[in-house]
């Protein structure tokens, strides 16, 4: 037993040194384009064309397609074109439930743990969001929005929470991205309210602000059904 313990003790400590694989890179690119609707519902994807355009073999593309299909973003049809799936309202609401439950808990912890320096960093991030709105940069705002939520989890020592949120929020993001042309300003204002609750060190208020912020997805779905009914499942 002593020899085994000693052998294990000699193993070097490893950091998070994993580099993205080719499959990871293809998946991330296609995932982003599905979420921001550069690849809209109904669009066709060709394994061969993606491989040719990206200068890779077909195997990593096939693997990335499989991962996207498991998340419900594409439908792989043997001997026929792979297509981007419509937005599923059920999938959006499931993602919302998971995200709301996790981030409400995270905000309660963050209200008690975040330092003044971390709160100031969030303040600066919100200023950058305002600048993105003014410049009409939807993709930039979306990225900064994600960073705001991720940083709160990380600062609270709950980075794993954001990892779980990220794995589950894609369907919600598709609907949210469509709403940014009219909803980004509201989201930015609600980020201000969230930060105010964190600065007040009020866990209950902090949880309430994130609940209000995320529950807006229900209004977004209702509006999109009127404005963009073609993007939803029938």
C-alpha positions as CSV (number, residue, x, y, z in Angstrom):
1,X,0.0,0.0,0.0
2,X,2.8,2.4,0.9
3,X,4.6,1.8,-2.4
4,X,1.4,2.4,-4.4
5,X,0.8,5.7,-2.5
6,X,4.3,6.8,-3.1
7,X,4.0,6.1,-6.8
8,X,0.9,8.1,-7.1
9,X,2.4,11.0,-5.2
10,X,5.2,11.3,-7.8
11,X,2.7,11.9,-10.6
12,X,2.9,15.5,-11.9
13,X,0.0,17.9,-11.5
14,X,-1.7,18.7,-14.8
15,X,-3.6,21.8,-15.7
16,X,-6.4,22.1,-18.1
17,X,-4.1,21.7,-21.2
18,X,-6.6,20.0,-23.5
19,X,-6.6,21.6,-26.9
20,X,-9.7,21.8,-29.0
21,X,-9.8,18.9,-31.5
22,X,-10.7,19.4,-35.2
23,X,-14.2,18.0,-34.3
24,X,-14.5,20.5,-31.4
25,X,-13.7,23.4,-33.8
26,X,-16.2,22.3,-36.4
27,X,-18.8,21.7,-33.8
28,X,-18.2,25.1,-32.2
29,X,-18.5,26.9,-35.5
30,X,-21.6,25.2,-36.6
31,X,-23.2,25.5,-33.1
32,X,-22.6,29.2,-33.2
33,X,-24.1,29.6,-36.7
34,X,-27.2,27.5,-35.7
35,X,-27.7,29.6,-32.5
36,X,-27.4,33.0,-34.3
37,X,-29.5,31.7,-37.2
38,X,-26.8,32.2,-39.8
39,X,-27.9,28.6,-40.5
40,X,-31.7,29.0,-40.1
41,X,-34.2,26.3,-39.6
42,X,-34.6,24.2,-42.7
43,X,-31.2,25.0,-44.1
44,X,-29.4,22.0,-45.6
45,X,-25.9,20.9,-44.5
46,X,-23.6,18.7,-46.6
47,X,-20.9,16.7,-44.8
48,X,-18.8,16.7,-47.9
49,X,-19.2,20.5,-48.5
50,X,-18.4,21.3,-44.9
51,X,-15.3,19.1,-45.1
52,X,-14.2,20.7,-48.3
53,X,-14.8,24.3,-47.2
54,X,-12.9,23.8,-43.9
55,X,-10.1,21.7,-45.4
56,X,-10.6,18.7,-43.3
57,X,-11.5,15.0,-43.7
58,X,-15.1,13.9,-43.5
59,X,-14.7,12.0,-40.2
60,X,-14.5,15.0,-37.8
61,X,-17.4,16.6,-39.7
62,X,-19.4,13.5,-39.2
63,X,-18.6,13.5,-35.5
64,X,-19.5,17.1,-35.2
65,X,-22.8,16.5,-37.0
66,X,-23.6,13.6,-34.6
67,X,-23.0,15.9,-31.6
68,X,-25.3,18.6,-33.0
69,X,-27.9,15.9,-33.8
70,X,-27.8,14.7,-30.2
71,X,-28.5,18.2,-29.0
72,X,-31.5,18.4,-31.4
73,X,-30.1,21.1,-33.7
74,X,-29.8,19.1,-36.9
75,X,-31.6,16.1,-38.3
76,X,-29.3,13.6,-40.1
77,X,-31.2,11.8,-42.8
78,X,-29.4,8.9,-44.5
79,X,-29.1,9.3,-48.2
80,X,-30.7,12.7,-48.0
81,X,-29.5,16.2,-47.0
82,X,-28.9,16.9,-43.3
83,X,-31.1,19.8,-42.2
84,X,-31.2,22.4,-39.4
85,X,-34.2,21.7,-37.2
86,X,-36.9,24.2,-36.4
87,X,-36.9,25.8,-32.9
88,X,-38.7,23.5,-30.5
89,X,-40.7,25.5,-27.9
90,X,-40.6,22.5,-25.6
91,X,-36.8,22.4,-25.8
92,X,-36.6,26.1,-25.2
93,X,-38.8,25.9,-22.1
94,X,-36.8,22.9,-20.8
95,X,-33.6,24.8,-21.2
96,X,-35.2,27.8,-19.4
97,X,-36.2,25.6,-16.4
98,X,-32.6,24.2,-16.1
99,X,-31.0,27.6,-16.5
100,X,-33.3,29.4,-14.1
101,X,-32.9,26.8,-11.4
102,X,-29.1,26.9,-11.6
103,X,-28.6,30.6,-11.9
104,X,-31.0,31.6,-9.2
105,X,-28.9,29.4,-6.8
106,X,-25.7,30.9,-8.2
107,X,-26.9,34.5,-7.7
108,X,-27.7,33.8,-4.0
109,X,-24.1,32.7,-3.5
110,X,-22.7,35.5,-5.6
111,X,-24.5,38.2,-3.5
112,X,-22.5,37.1,-0.5
113,X,-19.2,36.3,-2.0
114,X,-18.3,38.7,-4.8
115,X,-15.6,41.3,-4.1
116,X,-15.8,45.0,-4.9
117,X,-13.3,44.5,-7.6
118,X,-15.4,41.7,-9.2
119,X,-18.5,43.9,-9.0
120,X,-16.7,46.7,-10.7
121,X,-15.6,44.3,-13.4
122,X,-19.2,43.4,-14.0
123,X,-20.1,47.1,-14.1
124,X,-17.5,47.6,-16.9
125,X,-18.9,44.6,-18.7
126,X,-22.4,46.1,-18.7
127,X,-21.0,49.4,-20.1
128,X,-19.5,47.4,-23.0
129,X,-23.0,45.8,-23.5
130,X,-24.5,49.3,-23.8
131,X,-21.9,50.3,-26.4
132,X,-22.7,47.2,-28.4
133,X,-26.4,48.0,-28.3
134,X,-25.6,51.6,-29.5
135,X,-23.5,50.3,-32.3
136,X,-26.1,47.7,-33.3
137,X,-23.7,44.8,-32.8
138,X,-26.0,42.0,-31.9
139,X,-23.4,39.3,-32.0
140,X,-21.1,41.3,-29.7
141,X,-23.9,41.9,-27.3
142,X,-24.8,38.3,-27.2
143,X,-21.2,37.3,-26.4
144,X,-21.0,40.0,-23.7
145,X,-24.3,38.8,-22.3
146,X,-23.0,35.3,-22.0
147,X,-19.8,36.6,-20.4
148,X,-21.8,38.5,-17.8
149,X,-23.6,35.4,-16.6
150,X,-20.5,33.3,-16.9
151,X,-18.4,35.7,-14.8
152,X,-21.0,35.8,-12.0
153,X,-20.8,32.0,-11.7
154,X,-17.0,32.0,-11.9
155,X,-16.6,34.9,-9.4
156,X,-18.9,33.0,-7.0
157,X,-16.6,30.0,-7.2
158,X,-19.3,28.1,-9.2
159,X,-17.8,27.8,-12.6
160,X,-19.2,24.3,-13.0
161,X,-22.7,25.9,-12.9
162,X,-22.0,27.8,-16.0
163,X,-20.6,24.7,-17.7
164,X,-24.0,23.0,-17.0
165,X,-25.9,26.0,-18.2
166,X,-23.8,26.2,-21.4
167,X,-24.5,22.6,-22.1
168,X,-28.3,23.1,-21.9
169,X,-29.0,26.6,-23.1
170,X,-28.6,26.4,-26.8
171,X,-32.3,26.1,-27.7
172,X,-33.1,29.0,-25.5
173,X,-30.3,31.0,-27.2
174,X,-31.8,30.5,-30.6
175,X,-35.0,32.2,-29.5
176,X,-33.2,34.9,-27.6
177,X,-30.9,35.8,-30.5
178,X,-34.0,36.5,-32.7
179,X,-35.3,38.9,-30.0
180,X,-32.1,41.0,-29.7
181,X,-33.2,43.5,-32.3
182,X,-35.9,44.7,-29.9
183,X,-34.9,43.1,-26.6
184,X,-31.2,43.8,-26.0
185,X,-31.9,47.1,-24.3
186,X,-34.3,45.4,-21.8
187,X,-31.7,42.7,-21.1
188,X,-29.1,45.4,-20.5
189,X,-31.3,47.2,-18.1
190,X,-32.0,44.0,-16.2
191,X,-28.3,43.3,-15.9
192,X,-28.1,46.6,-14.2
193,X,-30.8,45.5,-11.7
194,X,-28.9,42.2,-11.2
195,X,-25.7,44.1,-10.4
196,X,-27.5,46.4,-8.0
197,X,-28.9,43.4,-6.1
198,X,-25.4,41.9,-5.9
199,X,-23.9,45.2,-4.6
200,X,-26.6,45.4,-2.0
201,X,-25.5,41.9,-0.8
202,X,-29.2,40.8,-1.0
203,X,-29.4,37.1,-2.0
204,X,-33.2,37.1,-2.2
205,X,-33.3,40.2,-4.5
206,X,-30.4,38.8,-6.5
207,X,-32.3,35.5,-7.1
208,X,-35.5,37.5,-8.0
209,X,-33.7,39.6,-10.6
210,X,-32.3,36.6,-12.4
211,X,-35.7,35.0,-12.3
212,X,-37.4,38.0,-13.9
213,X,-34.6,38.3,-16.4
214,X,-34.7,34.7,-17.6
215,X,-38.5,34.3,-17.5
216,X,-38.7,36.9,-20.3
217,X,-38.2,34.0,-22.6
218,X,-41.9,33.2,-22.3
219,X,-42.7,36.7,-23.7
220,X,-40.1,36.2,-26.4
221,X,-41.7,32.9,-27.5
222,X,-45.1,34.5,-27.7
223,X,-43.9,37.4,-29.8
224,X,-41.8,35.1,-32.1
225,X,-44.9,32.9,-32.8
226,X,-46.5,36.1,-34.2
227,X,-43.5,37.6,-36.0
228,X,-41.5,34.5,-37.1
229,X,-43.8,31.5,-37.0
230,X,-41.8,29.8,-39.7
231,X,-38.8,29.1,-37.3
232,X,-40.9,26.9,-35.0
233,X,-41.9,23.3,-35.2
234,X,-45.4,22.9,-36.4
